[in-house]
């Protein structure tokens, strides 16, 4: 299974969209442990939303969509509804 996920920084409200083969809660823990520079500087994060897919290409296509203009509107709605 593959997952596309949306995280929100509890520090400053910034969002992060990603796709992974890992369980989204494990990936969240990795982001919160500071595995890369951007998430390290904006942690802690909380998991706002995720979708699962059987195909890697579908998960990465969804990630790309959520980072696009139209998809970004959906992200803002999700953050408003479920974020801080």
TIVEXLO-808458 format. One line per 10 residues: number of its first residue (from 1); their letters; for each residue x, y, z of N, C-alpha, C. Coordinates in steps of 0.02 Angstrom, whole numbers. Atoms other than C-alpha are relative to their C-alpha. Example, Ala and Ser with C-alpha at 12.3 -4.5 7.8 and 13.67 -1.06 7.14 Angstrom:
# residues 2
1> as> 45:-59:0:615:-225:390:45:60:0  -42:-59:-3:684:-53:357:-39:55:37
***
This chain:
# residues 84
1> xxxxxxxxxx> 42:-59:0:0:0:0:44:63:0  -35:-65:4:53:179:-34:-47:53:27  39:-51:-33:-5:334:55:22:70:-22  -11:-71:9:-21:518:13:-27:33:64  18:-27:-66:-27:622:172:9:76:3  -3:-72:-14:-51:799:236:17:9:73  -20:-17:-68:40:861:390:-6:74:11  -1:-71:-17:24:1026:481:46:11:60  -46:-17:-54:157:1106:589:-39:30:58  31:-29:-59:99:1139:766:38:63:21
11> xxxxxxxxxx> -41:-58:-16:238:1268:778:-23:63:-36  16:-60:38:185:1385:638:-57:-9:-50  57:11:43:37:1307:545:15:-17:-72  -18:18:69:134:1268:385:-20:-72:-14  20:68:18:81:1114:290:54:-34:-41  -46:41:39:179:972:210:-40:-56:-31  33:54:36:113:852:78:53:-48:-24  -48:49:22:203:691:41:-33:-65:-19  24:67:18:185:514:-24:53:-50:23  -46:49:-28:261:357:49:-28:-70:-5
21> xxxxxxxxxx> 20:70:-3:257:168:54:-10:-21:73  4:15:-71:265:174:244:-69:17:29  60:-19:-37:122:184:368:4:75:14  -3:-72:-10:75:369:384:21:20:71  -20:-17:-69:99:366:573:75:-9:11  -72:9:-3:275:299:553:35:58:-35  -29:-56:37:312:433:423:-5:64:40  8:-58:-44:243:565:542:54:0:54  -52:5:-51:362:503:677:69:18:-29  -64:-17:32:507:517:554:6:75:-10
31> xxxxxxxxxx> -2:-73:9:461:696:511:11:35:67  -7:-31:-66:446:739:696:68:-13:32  -67:13:-27:617:663:731:53:42:-36  -45:-46:34:695:787:608:42:-33:-54  -37:36:52:744:674:462:20:43:-59  -24:-46:53:755:819:339:-4:72:24  -9:-68:-24:795:1003:354:-65:39:6  61:-39:-2:626:1078:311:-45:-22:57  44:23:-54:525:968:427:33:8:68  -36:-10:-64:659:981:562:-12:70:27
41> xxxxxxxxxx> 9:-70:-21:639:1170:565:-72:20:14  71:-17:-8:449:1165:568:-38:-49:45  33:49:-42:413:1021:687:-20:29:67  32:64:12:315:956:778:-59:6:-49  55:5:48:187:902:649:-54:-45:28  53:48:-14:20:819:663:-31:-21:-66  30:29:60:-64:708:535:-71:27:-7  66:-28:11:-215:798:462:-43:-46:-43  39:37:48:-266:685:319:46:-48:-39  -38:43:45:-209:536:216:-48:-42:-41
51> xxxxxxxxxx> 36:44:45:-267:427:72:45:-58:-17  -41:58:17:-208:251:31:-16:-23:-72  4:22:69:-176:179:-142:35:-67:-7  -33:64:14:-128:9:-212:60:10:-45  -52:-13:50:-14:87:-342:41:61:18  -46:-55:-16:138:197:-313:-15:61:-45  13:-56:47:99:301:-469:-61:40:20  60:-35:-22:-75:342:-403:14:44:60  -16:-39:-60:-6:400:-235:40:62:-18  -42:-58:19:125:512:-316:-38:49:-45
61> xxxxxxxxxx> 42:-44:40:-2:579:-441:-45:42:46  43:-36:-47:-116:626:-295:41:53:37  -44:-49:-33:30:711:-206:10:60:-47  -10:-53:49:65:811:-364:-63:43:-8  63:-37:5:-119:858:-379:-10:46:61  11:-40:-61:-129:917:-197:48:59:4  -47:-56:1:22:1028:-229:-15:49:-57  19:-43:56:-61:1104:-384:-50:53:24  46:-54:-17:-175:1256:-388:-68:-25:24  66:26:-19:-340:1161:-383:5:-43:63
71> xxxxxxxxxx> -9:42:-58:-276:1032:-260:16:39:63  -17:-42:-57:-209:1169:-148:-63:28:33  64:-23:-29:-388:1231:-125:-28:-54:46  23:55:-42:-434:1059:-58:42:-4:64  -45:0:-58:-283:1065:58:-22:54:50  22:-55:-44:-340:1233:127:-65:-17:36  64:21:-31:-515:1163:159:14:-51:55  -17:50:-50:-441:1012:250:33:31:61  -34:-33:-56:-328:1123:355:-49:41:41  50:-41:-35:-473:1237:398:-46:-45:42
81> xxxx> 46:46:-33:-584:1089:445:34:-39:57  -32:46:-48:-458:979:537:64:27:32  -62:-27:-26:-306:1088:570:-10:43:62  3:-43:-60:-264:1205:711:-15:71:-18
***
